[in-house]
Amino acid sequence: MRLKTFQAGDVAGKKVLVRVDFNVPLTPDGKVSDATRIKAHVPLIGELSKAGAKVGLCSHLGRPKGQVNPKYSLKPVAEELESTIGKKIVFVSDCVGAAVSSAIEALAPGGVAVLENLRFYAEEEKNDAAFAKKLAAPFEVFIMDAFSAAHRAHASTRAVVDCLPSFAGPLLIREIDVLSETRDNPKHPFVLILGGAKVSDKIDVIENLMSKADAIIIGGGMSFTFLKSQGYEIGHSLCEAEKLDFARAMSEKAKKKNVSILLPVDVVVASEVSAEAASKTVAVNAIPSDLMGLDIGPATRKLFSEALESAKTVLWNGPMGVFEMTPFANGTRAIAEQLAKITKNGAATVVGGGDSAAAIAQFGLENEVSHVSTGGGASLEFFEGKTLPGVEPYII
């Protein structure tokens, strides 16, 4: 899949609106606690500044529900960006209207401004054409570089495209290049690793990639629905009863397609989701009725790791357990470490954003795999085979 991108002449000396993803975590006192997403856009900002463009960066932050809320202001993000690039950043206290027009006009060539939270306006999430027109009014060019917001048809990701000459940014292009290759043309053996809480979140991914995968590893909370569908007693473990038939059907479909589905053979159980709760490892056919599975056990870690040794392409979406708590982090860590190992041996390893991206970063291995997606929901929908509304306008 090829996307339309800009050349230097498209942006030189022009007023350029860029949709970025500055939806970053903040500390209780309002400081940016993780600047990864901010840093991801720095190369594009530098390129536009070098071309003499006047740059306006727009983004959402949190869920202010269409109302102005200082808790969700992008001002701390503007301060973090200024610190990151060592250059003066203008913060504009609105994202539309006279304040934006004046601020952008006043910028020197190469200057950069961060606009206030788009979601302070309810029209943003409604993909409102009139709001998009206001957003576009001070600018001459639009660049979409927020892959993580590309699955949403919002005013700043879709409607604005109808108002300005528009291009895909480098971060968006890299995401689509890597994820397209993984989804549409994986080298075999291709192993799909799925985890997280719910089977329902991954149904479309399983159905879309079943015909391409050689093996599917299933861990995390969703594995208990599959185990239950095969007759295991799972105690108080998470289970989507309404998805038991789906789990059985997928297991049968996999057998017919000669696709291996690997489920846990042992799990770490406890009475509650707490780092202080007493935990122990049991076989999946011996889960106590009053306990719940919160991580895969050592035998499963070995089983899953061995299944990955010969893989040429791996897509990982979803943790193996409650990795945020040390007693239940070993399974997710084992997957991350094995991916780092096989990447060194030439495998293409893609981490599909969201909790998986957070996990691999927690273990300090985000630079040891081929690609960590910046978009959780966006990457999930992409692997479901959907055309994302924030990407579709740029497809060549």
C-alpha positions as CSV (number, residue, x, y, z in Angstrom):
1,M,0.0,0.0,0.0
2,R,1.5,3.3,-1.1
3,L,0.6,6.7,0.3
4,K,0.8,10.2,-1.1
5,T,3.5,12.1,0.6
6,F,4.8,15.7,0.3
7,Q,7.9,17.1,-1.4
8,A,9.8,20.1,-0.1
9,G,8.1,22.3,-2.6
10,D,4.7,21.4,-1.2
11,V,5.5,22.9,2.1
12,A,8.3,25.5,1.6
13,G,7.3,28.8,3.1
14,K,3.7,27.7,3.7
15,K,1.5,27.5,6.7
16,V,1.2,23.8,7.5
17,L,-1.3,22.2,9.8
18,V,0.0,18.8,11.1
19,R,-2.2,16.3,12.9
20,V,0.1,14.7,15.5
21,D,-0.5,12.3,18.4
22,F,0.3,14.2,21.5
23,N,-2.1,12.1,23.6
24,V,0.6,11.4,26.2
25,P,0.4,10.5,29.9
26,L,0.7,13.2,32.5
27,T,1.8,13.2,36.1
28,P,-0.7,14.4,38.8
29,D,1.1,17.8,38.7
30,G,0.6,18.1,35.0
31,K,4.0,17.1,33.6
32,V,4.6,14.7,30.7
33,S,5.6,11.3,32.1
34,D,6.3,9.6,28.8
35,A,7.5,11.7,25.8
36,T,7.7,8.8,23.4
37,R,4.9,10.0,21.1
38,I,6.2,13.5,21.1
39,K,9.7,12.4,20.1
40,A,8.2,10.3,17.3
41,H,7.1,13.5,15.5
42,V,10.4,15.4,15.9
43,P,11.9,14.4,12.5
44,L,8.8,15.8,10.6
45,I,8.8,19.0,12.7
46,G,12.5,19.5,11.9
47,E,11.9,18.8,8.2
48,L,9.1,21.3,8.0
49,S,11.1,23.9,9.9
50,K,14.0,23.5,7.6
51,A,11.7,24.1,4.6
52,G,10.7,27.5,6.2
53,A,7.1,26.4,6.9
54,K,5.0,27.9,9.6
55,V,3.9,24.9,11.5
56,G,0.7,24.4,13.6
57,L,0.5,21.1,15.5
58,C,-2.9,19.8,16.5
59,S,-3.8,16.9,18.7
60,H,-6.3,15.6,21.2
61,L,-5.4,14.7,24.8
62,G,-7.6,12.5,27.0
63,R,-11.4,12.6,27.0
64,P,-12.6,16.1,27.9
65,K,-15.9,15.3,26.3
66,G,-16.3,18.4,24.2
67,Q,-15.7,20.9,27.0
68,V,-12.7,23.1,28.0
69,N,-11.0,21.3,30.9
70,P,-7.5,22.6,32.1
71,K,-6.7,19.0,33.2
72,Y,-6.5,18.1,29.5
73,S,-4.6,21.2,28.2
74,L,-1.8,20.6,25.7
75,K,0.3,23.4,27.3
76,P,2.5,20.9,29.2
77,V,3.0,19.0,25.9
78,A,4.2,22.2,24.2
79,E,6.6,22.8,27.1
80,E,7.9,19.2,26.7
81,L,8.3,19.6,23.0
82,E,10.3,22.8,23.5
83,S,12.6,21.0,25.9
84,T,13.0,18.1,23.5
85,I,13.9,20.0,20.4
86,G,15.6,23.0,22.1
87,K,13.6,25.5,20.2
88,K,11.0,28.0,21.1
89,I,7.4,26.6,20.8
90,V,4.4,28.9,20.8
91,F,1.4,27.6,22.6
92,V,-2.0,28.7,21.3
93,S,-4.9,28.6,23.8
94,D,-7.4,27.6,21.1
95,C,-7.3,25.3,18.1
96,V,-9.6,27.4,15.8
97,G,-10.4,31.1,15.3
98,A,-8.6,34.4,15.5
99,A,-6.1,33.3,18.2
100,V,-4.7,30.6,15.9
101,S,-4.7,32.8,12.8
102,S,-2.8,35.5,14.6
103,A,-0.3,33.1,16.2
104,I,0.5,31.3,12.9
105,E,0.8,34.6,11.0
106,A,3.2,35.9,13.6
107,L,5.5,32.9,13.4
108,A,8.9,33.3,11.7
109,P,9.6,31.0,8.8
110,G,10.4,27.6,10.5
111,G,8.4,28.5,13.6
112,V,6.3,26.0,15.4
113,A,3.0,26.3,17.4
114,V,1.1,23.8,19.4
115,L,-2.7,24.3,19.3
116,E,-5.0,23.6,22.2
117,N,-6.8,20.3,22.6
118,L,-9.1,19.5,19.6
119,R,-11.5,17.7,21.9
120,F,-12.4,20.8,23.8
121,Y,-14.9,21.0,20.9
122,A,-17.5,18.3,20.6
123,E,-17.5,18.9,16.8
124,E,-14.1,17.3,16.6
125,E,-15.3,13.8,17.3
126,K,-18.4,14.3,15.2
127,N,-16.2,14.8,12.1
128,D,-18.0,18.1,11.7
129,A,-17.3,19.7,8.3
130,A,-17.8,23.3,9.5
131,F,-15.4,22.7,12.4
132,A,-12.9,21.2,10.0
133,K,-13.1,24.3,7.8
134,K,-12.4,26.5,10.9
135,L,-9.5,24.3,11.8
136,A,-8.1,24.6,8.3
137,A,-8.7,28.3,7.7
138,P,-5.3,29.7,8.9
139,F,-3.4,27.1,6.9
140,E,-2.4,26.2,3.3
141,V,-1.4,22.5,3.6
142,F,-2.4,19.6,5.9
143,I,-0.2,16.7,6.9
144,M,-1.7,13.6,8.6
145,D,1.0,12.0,10.8
146,A,-1.0,10.5,13.7
147,F,-1.4,6.8,12.9
148,S,-2.8,6.2,16.3
149,A,-5.8,8.4,15.5
150,A,-6.2,7.2,11.9
151,H,-9.0,4.7,12.8
152,R,-11.2,7.6,13.9
153,A,-13.2,9.6,11.3
154,H,-12.8,12.9,13.2
155,A,-12.7,16.5,11.9
156,S,-8.9,16.6,12.3
157,T,-8.2,13.2,10.8
158,R,-10.8,13.1,8.0
159,A,-13.0,16.1,7.3
160,V,-10.1,18.5,7.2
161,V,-8.7,16.6,4.1
162,D,-11.5,18.2,2.1
163,C,-10.4,21.7,3.0
164,L,-6.7,21.7,2.2
165,P,-4.1,20.0,-0.1
166,S,-3.3,17.0,2.1
167,F,-0.4,14.5,2.5
168,A,0.6,11.6,4.6
169,G,3.4,12.2,7.1
170,P,6.5,10.0,7.5
171,L,5.3,8.4,10.8
172,L,2.0,7.4,9.2
173,I,3.8,6.1,6.1
174,R,6.3,4.0,8.1
175,E,3.4,2.4,10.1
176,I,1.5,1.5,6.9
177,D,4.6,0.2,5.2
178,V,5.5,-2.1,8.0
179,L,2.0,-3.2,9.0
180,S,1.0,-3.8,5.3
181,E,4.0,-6.1,4.8
182,T,3.1,-8.0,7.9
183,R,-0.6,-8.3,7.2
184,D,-0.4,-8.9,3.4
185,N,2.9,-10.4,2.6
186,P,4.4,-12.1,5.7
187,K,7.4,-14.4,5.4
188,H,6.8,-17.9,6.7
189,P,6.6,-19.3,9.3
190,F,4.3,-16.5,10.4
191,V,3.3,-16.6,14.1
192,L,0.5,-14.5,15.5
193,I,0.6,-13.9,19.3
194,L,-2.6,-12.7,20.9
195,G,-3.2,-11.8,24.5
196,G,-5.1,-9.3,26.5
197,A,-8.4,-9.6,28.3
198,K,-11.0,-10.3,25.7
199,V,-11.6,-12.6,22.8
200,S,-14.1,-10.2,21.4
201,D,-11.4,-7.6,20.9
202,K,-9.4,-10.0,18.6
203,I,-12.2,-11.8,16.7
204,D,-11.7,-10.0,13.5
205,V,-7.9,-10.2,13.7
206,I,-8.1,-14.0,14.1
207,E,-10.6,-14.4,11.2
208,N,-8.6,-12.1,8.9
209,L,-5.2,-13.6,9.6
210,M,-6.2,-17.3,10.1
211,S,-5.5,-18.1,6.5
212,K,-2.0,-16.5,6.6
213,A,-0.7,-17.6,10.0
214,D,1.2,-20.9,10.5
215,A,0.6,-20.8,14.2
216,I,-1.4,-18.7,16.7
217,I,-0.3,-18.3,20.3
218,I,-3.0,-17.3,22.7
219,G,-2.3,-16.1,26.2
220,G,-3.6,-13.5,28.6
221,G,-7.2,-13.4,29.8
222,M,-8.6,-14.4,26.4
223,S,-6.9,-17.8,26.7
224,F,-9.3,-18.9,29.4
225,T,-12.3,-18.5,27.1
226,F,-10.5,-20.9,24.7
227,L,-9.6,-23.3,27.6
228,K,-13.2,-23.2,28.9
229,S,-14.4,-24.0,25.3
230,Q,-12.3,-27.2,25.4
231,G,-13.8,-28.4,28.7
232,Y,-11.3,-27.1,31.2
233,E,-12.4,-25.7,34.6
234,I,-10.9,-22.2,34.9
235,G,-12.0,-21.1,38.4
236,H,-12.6,-17.4,38.6
237,S,-10.5,-16.7,35.5
238,L,-11.8,-14.2,33.0
239,C,-14.2,-15.8,30.5
240,E,-16.5,-14.4,27.9
241,A,-19.3,-17.0,28.0
242,E,-20.9,-15.6,24.8
243,K,-17.6,-16.3,22.9
244,L,-17.3,-20.0,23.8
245,D,-18.9,-21.1,20.5
246,F,-16.6,-18.8,18.6
247,A,-13.5,-20.2,20.3
248,R,-14.6,-23.8,19.5
249,A,-15.3,-22.8,15.9
250,M,-11.9,-21.1,15.5
251,S,-10.1,-24.1,17.0
252,E,-11.9,-26.4,14.5
253,K,-11.2,-24.0,11.6
254,A,-7.5,-23.9,12.5
255,K,-7.3,-27.7,12.5
256,K,-8.8,-27.8,9.0
257,K,-6.3,-25.2,7.8
258,N,-3.4,-26.9,9.5
259,V,-2.8,-23.9,11.7
260,S,-1.5,-24.7,15.1
261,I,-3.3,-23.0,18.0
262,L,-1.1,-23.0,21.2
263,L,-2.8,-22.4,24.5
264,P,-1.3,-22.3,28.0
265,V,-0.5,-25.6,29.7
266,D,0.1,-24.0,33.1
267,V,-0.8,-20.7,34.6
268,V,0.0,-18.5,37.6
269,V,-3.1,-18.2,39.8
270,A,-4.1,-16.0,42.7
271,S,-7.3,-15.0,44.6
272,E,-7.3,-11.4,43.3
273,V,-5.6,-9.0,40.9
274,S,-3.1,-7.7,43.5
275,A,0.7,-7.8,43.6
276,E,0.4,-8.7,47.3
277,A,-1.9,-11.7,46.7
278,A,-0.3,-15.1,47.3
279,S,0.2,-16.8,43.9
280,K,1.2,-20.2,42.7
281,T,1.6,-22.1,39.4
282,V,-0.8,-24.9,38.5
283,A,-1.5,-27.0,35.4
284,V,-4.5,-25.8,33.3
285,N,-6.4,-28.9,34.3
286,A,-5.9,-28.1,38.0
287,I,-7.0,-24.5,38.4
288,P,-8.6,-24.2,41.8
289,S,-12.3,-23.1,41.7
290,D,-11.7,-20.1,44.0
291,L,-8.6,-18.7,42.1
292,M,-8.0,-16.9,38.8
293,G,-5.3,-17.2,36.2
294,L,-3.2,-14.0,35.9
295,D,-0.2,-15.1,33.9
296,I,1.2,-18.0,31.9
297,G,3.4,-20.4,33.8
298,P,7.0,-21.6,33.1
299,A,6.0,-24.6,31.0
300,T,3.9,-22.4,28.8
301,R,6.7,-19.8,28.6
302,K,8.9,-22.6,27.3
303,L,6.3,-23.9,24.9
304,F,5.6,-20.5,23.4
305,S,9.2,-19.5,23.2
306,E,10.0,-22.7,21.3
307,A,7.2,-22.1,18.9
308,L,8.8,-18.7,18.1
309,E,12.3,-19.9,17.4
310,S,11.9,-20.7,13.7
311,A,9.4,-17.8,12.9
312,K,10.3,-15.5,10.1
313,T,7.4,-13.0,10.8
314,V,5.7,-12.4,14.2
315,L,2.9,-10.1,15.1
316,W,2.2,-9.6,18.8
317,N,-0.9,-8.0,20.1
318,G,-1.8,-8.3,23.8
319,P,0.1,-9.3,27.0
320,M,0.3,-12.7,28.5
321,G,-0.8,-11.6,31.9
322,V,-1.1,-8.6,34.3
323,F,2.4,-7.5,33.4
324,E,2.1,-4.2,35.3
325,M,2.4,-6.3,38.5
326,T,5.7,-8.1,39.1
327,P,4.3,-11.5,40.2
328,F,2.4,-11.7,36.9
329,A,4.9,-10.2,34.5
330,N,7.1,-13.1,33.7
331,G,5.0,-14.5,30.8
332,T,4.9,-11.2,28.9
333,R,8.6,-10.6,29.6
334,A,9.4,-14.0,28.2
335,I,7.6,-13.2,24.9
336,A,9.4,-9.8,24.7
337,E,12.8,-11.4,25.3
338,Q,12.2,-14.1,22.7
339,L,11.1,-11.6,20.1
340,A,14.3,-9.6,20.8
341,K,16.3,-12.8,20.3
342,I,14.7,-13.9,17.0
343,T,14.9,-10.3,15.7
344,K,18.7,-10.6,16.0
345,N,18.5,-13.8,13.9
346,G,16.6,-12.0,11.1
347,A,12.9,-12.4,11.9
348,A,10.5,-9.5,11.3
349,T,8.9,-8.8,14.6
350,V,6.0,-6.3,15.0
351,V,4.4,-5.2,18.2
352,G,0.9,-4.0,17.6
353,G,0.7,-1.0,19.9
354,G,-1.4,-0.6,23.0
355,D,-0.6,-2.7,26.0
356,S,1.9,-4.7,24.1
357,A,3.9,-1.6,23.3
358,A,3.7,-0.5,26.9
359,A,4.9,-3.9,28.0
360,I,7.9,-4.1,25.8
361,A,8.9,-0.6,26.8
362,Q,8.5,-1.6,30.5
363,F,11.1,-4.3,29.9
364,G,13.4,-2.0,27.9
365,L,13.2,-4.0,24.7
366,E,11.3,-1.7,22.4
367,N,14.5,-1.1,20.3
368,E,15.2,-4.8,20.1
369,V,12.3,-5.7,17.8
370,S,11.6,-4.7,14.2
371,H,8.7,-2.3,14.8
372,V,6.6,-1.1,17.7
373,S,3.4,0.5,16.4
374,T,2.3,3.8,17.8
375,G,-1.4,2.9,17.5
376,G,-3.2,0.4,19.6
377,G,-6.8,0.6,18.2
378,A,-5.5,1.7,14.8
379,S,-3.1,-1.2,14.4
380,L,-5.8,-3.6,15.6
381,E,-8.3,-2.4,13.0
382,F,-5.7,-2.4,10.3
383,F,-5.0,-6.1,11.1
384,E,-8.7,-6.8,10.9
385,G,-8.4,-5.8,7.3
386,K,-10.2,-2.5,7.5
387,T,-9.3,0.6,5.6
388,L,-8.7,3.3,8.1
389,P,-10.5,6.7,7.5
390,G,-7.4,8.7,8.4
391,V,-5.4,6.7,5.8
392,E,-7.8,6.2,3.0
393,P,-7.5,9.7,1.4
394,Y,-3.7,9.2,0.8
395,I,-3.8,5.7,-0.8
396,I,-2.3,5.9,-4.3
